[in-house]
Amino acid sequence: MAPGAQNGAVKTELGRRYHFAASHRLHNPALSEEENCRLYGKCNNPYGHGHNYILEVLVSGQVDSATGMIANLADLDGFVEREVLEPFDHKSLNEDVEVFRGTVPTTENLCIEIFRRLKPFPKAKLERVRVQETSNNSFEYAGDNPEGFER
Amino acid sequence: MVLLTRKIEFAASHLYNNPDFSPEENRRIFGKCNNPHGHGHNYTLEVTVAGEPDPVTGMVLDLKDLKEILEREVMQRMDHRFLNYEVPELAGQIPTCENIARVIWQLLDPQIKQGKLHRVRLYETPDLFADCYRNGTEGAKA
C-alpha cells in the first residue's frame, strides 16, 4: 500500500464523543449550609440531580499509513469505556467515584479527573477533553499541555 | 485576530481495505468499514480561517470567496462520490476521517489568500471527527 501522504506541515487530531448520564451534588462540607446554598444554588439540593454528559476526547499522533488512523477507534472506545464510562455512567459521582468523596464534582473537576484517567492511553497522545454538562455549558482541560488550548 | 468558520455538508461513500493485509486482518482491523461494497456518511466540514478584519470591508475574507473555494475544491471533488475510487488525492490511502481531513487541508491551504487557514474539522458522524492544524505554528498565534 502506498504510504499515506504524510505531511509534516499538518497536525491531525482525532476527536470522539461519548455519552454518559450521572448524578451529582455540589456541596462543600467545609462551608456552612447557607454558604453552600448561596454558592451552589439548586445544585446544592441534598438529594442531588443528574445530567446527560457529553465527553469529547481529542488525541493526536502520526497517521499510520497502513490503516489511515491515528488510533484504532476500537482501542480508544475500549479504553474510554473501561476508564470513564463504566465507572461513571448511571452512577452518583459523589458516592460512586472515589475522588469525588473529597472533591466537589463540578464539571471543572470532572474534566480534570477524566483527563487524568485517559492520559495513559497507550496508542496516541491525549490532547484535551471537553465535557458538556448541558447544551449551554461545557468545560475543557488539557493538563499541562501548552498547546492544548491554542487550537 | 479573528477566527471565521464556514460549514458545508457533503455525502460520500468509502470502504477501508489495505491490500497488504489478509482478508481476515482487514476484517479484524477495520470491522464493518471493511464491507467490500462500501458504505456512506453525511460528512460535515468546518473550515476556520484566521486573520485581521480588513479595515475597509470589515472582513477577514469575503465569505463568497470561501464558499466558491469550498464548492470547487471539496464539493465538486467529494460530494456524492465514492472516495476510494473517485478522489485521486486519496488514491492509495485508507479514506479515514484523518486522511480525508488532511487532504482537504492540503487542497484548501494554497487557495486561501486572505487570512490563513487555521483549522479543518471534518465530522464523519456527530460522534467522530478529525481536526487538522498547521504544525509548528500554534494555530491561534498564526
Interface residues (C-beta under 8 A of the other chain):
Chain A: M1 A2 G4 A5 N7 G8 A9 V10 K11 T12 E13 L14 G15 R16 R17 Y18 L58 V63 S65 A66 T67 G68 M69 I70 N72 L73 A74 E147 E150 R151
Chain B: Y16 N18 P19 D20 F21 I29 F30 G31 E89 A91 G92 Q93 I94 P95 T96 C97 E98 N99 A101 R102 V103 W105 Q106 R119 R121 P126 D127 L128 F129 A130 D131 C132 Y133 R134 N135 G136 E138 G139 A140 K141
